[in-house]
């Protein structure tokens, strides 16, 4: 029986599930390498299938996965790559018959993950993402052959493009041809890591939602009554150092965004001050506009001296009132900022 896991779909999470049992059963990596028209997933989306019937991730809205699992079983048997095409607008296509409503065309490659092909270099991908390194994953797109793929750090990727006279892209994933071979090149980044300053009651749904999204979450609060583990069981780390030295903690060195919500002007100001040494895609501050100005002034900062612009009140206006609604608002704005930064990083990496 097919068993679709409930783990987040980020590649780092998929590989975390695969890595411990990579040799316990047969595995196939499924990747969307091209789409036409509206499709649920975009090029670069990945999913793992194994011979136990387990599925990790999604390549559609859940409509195609059972059929893809059957094809993956064939790949496990032949150990040869297979390309699939599902056309949601073609009445004769399996995608149309399954009732897919997107109406687009999705192209997928299935590749066997084997010791003899170095597990498609997925161990290297996992180790780099786990170490919070960015890079590019190159996959050969050709059916009927042994699968080939490799991880390249940014420097090696740039050198490869220069040597072969190829152009980069600011897209998350794109197709290119070199040495009579077609490749899907996808820009891979680790899961977002956010720091929540303040472990009060209203921080609980924010932390839980962020974890459902697959993000890493560190919570800071030095006050004994706050950030108690029984109320923040989903948090990856809880730290209690003095607020003025938050930035010096090893758990904080890798954060991408900070949400300040201690409900204390002085603590918020000290936290904001300590964040000035970090490169952040987003800084959110709970409270109204006048409170934002007071926190910045108390921190001894000015608008011009802020390393990262402070969003205050944090979040997009969805007329939220309850903690869960406010958390949704803040995480939506944070998500937008994080992925805008990812697109910028990708463009800069290929222009360097």
Secondary structure as GFF3:
##gff-version 3
##sequence-region A 1 352
A	DSSP	beta_strand	3	4	.	.	.	ID=ss1
A	DSSP	alpha_helix	11	19	.	.	.	ID=ss2
A	DSSP	beta_strand	27	36	.	.	.	ID=ss3
A	DSSP	beta_strand	46	50	.	.	.	ID=ss4
A	DSSP	beta_strand	54	57	.	.	.	ID=ss5
A	DSSP	alpha_helix	65	78	.	.	.	ID=ss6
A	DSSP	beta_strand	82	87	.	.	.	ID=ss7
A	DSSP	alpha_helix	94	97	.	.	.	ID=ss8
A	DSSP	beta_strand	105	113	.	.	.	ID=ss9
A	DSSP	three_ten_helix	115	121	.	.	.	ID=ss10
A	DSSP	alpha_helix	122	130	.	.	.	ID=ss11
A	DSSP	beta_strand	135	140	.	.	.	ID=ss12
A	DSSP	beta_strand	149	153	.	.	.	ID=ss13
A	DSSP	alpha_helix	154	164	.	.	.	ID=ss14
A	DSSP	beta_strand	173	178	.	.	.	ID=ss15
A	DSSP	beta_strand	181	188	.	.	.	ID=ss16
A	DSSP	beta_strand	193	197	.	.	.	ID=ss17
A	DSSP	alpha_helix	201	212	.	.	.	ID=ss18
A	DSSP	beta_strand	216	220	.	.	.	ID=ss19
A	DSSP	three_ten_helix	229	231	.	.	.	ID=ss20
A	DSSP	beta_strand	237	239	.	.	.	ID=ss21
A	DSSP	three_ten_helix	243	248	.	.	.	ID=ss22
A	DSSP	three_ten_helix	250	252	.	.	.	ID=ss23
A	DSSP	beta_strand	257	260	.	.	.	ID=ss24
A	DSSP	alpha_helix	265	274	.	.	.	ID=ss25
A	DSSP	three_ten_helix	275	277	.	.	.	ID=ss26
A	DSSP	beta_strand	282	285	.	.	.	ID=ss27
A	DSSP	alpha_helix	289	298	.	.	.	ID=ss28
A	DSSP	beta_strand	310	311	.	.	.	ID=ss29
A	DSSP	alpha_helix	323	351	.	.	.	ID=ss30
###
